[in-house]
Amino acid sequence: MAHTCEKFRSMLSKICTSIPQESILFSGGLDSSILLFYTHPKYAITITVDNKSTDYRYSRLLANRFESKHIIAYPDRKSIFEGLNELIMDYKTFDPIFLRNAVVQLIGIKKANDLQCKSIIIGDGADEVFGGYNFLHKYENKSRMLEARLRQLKQNMNFVSTKIAEKYKMGVYTPFLDKEIINFAETLDLREKIKKHNGSIYGKFFLRRCFRDILGDEIVWRKKEALESGSGVSQFVSNFEGEFSDQKYLEKSDIARIERVSIRNKEHLYYYKIYRKYFKAPVNDPSNQLLNYRKCSFCQSLFIWEGSYCKVCGAYPV
């Protein structure tokens, strides 16, 4: 194991030192902490709604240790809602999970742009390549199913960070998606990707064990959190309760139902309302009539991707 870790560290170090060291989107999670250690960029950018979020706590700890210039951006309600509007318009979606997570990356990339950075480093890909997602934990002792799910994840990798960065004319660097890293990860025993430690199951176990001596236990054994949760953006969900009265919510949901869209809550309705400012209801959208694909039963969008998750409305399973 020690030799394998040494080989991987050397490989990742070489990749990281070959890319621009301008900025990194830094959550203080395992992936971005590993990359911060190797890159030492000019700016480590953390997005957090306040000083109580877990991203604030962990990012401060590591930024101080690695002596990086830590830029903490505190987006207000207005900038978050403007970002959500921009994402709905650009990506033709009203999927709450996608929007909550993507808005953090959007705000981070905009901040790097404001700092006149031409590029940003992002930890995308580690979850897909090394088995980091929490939903994979149930396959800990089911190697064939785990292998199949990991293969499916890698085949369908599509990161919004790259598209956002392109829009703002910024280069985006994702070391974990380097072909050499992906090929290396495929040689690992599946038990090195998902494994128990002190009674809890952890994804990306190989990365955790490799960097324990560098990052320390507090960072290495930090539980996996989505960007929306770690940054505190998820708490803004409560803001949507004030957007519609209960009566108005029922009325608008009924209109959406006539358009054959199932609305799950006030947040979902808010996103759909913005969606309808720019696009027709999916059932009336000509682009949904062109190909012979199955349709999402919750919104009538074409289901043109693998898996059971609708990337338009966020329904699961479809």
KAPETA-V124241 format. One line per field, one symbol per residue. phi: phi as a letter, one per 40 degrees, with the letter a starting at -180 (. if undefined). A space follows every 10 residues. Layout:
phi=???
This chain:
phi=.cccccccdc ccdcccccbd bcabcbcgcd ccccccdccf ccbbbbbaca cbcccccccc dcccccfccc bbbbccdccc cccccccccc bfabcdcdcc cccccdcccc cccccgccaa bbcdhccccb gcccccdccd bbdccccccc cccccbcabc dcccccdcfb cbbbdcccdc cccccccccd cccbacafgb cbcfcdcccc bccccgcccc bcccbcdccc cgccccdccc cccbcdcccc cccccccccg bcccaccccc ccccdccbbc ddcbcdccbc bcbcbccbag ccbbbcgbbc ccbgcacb
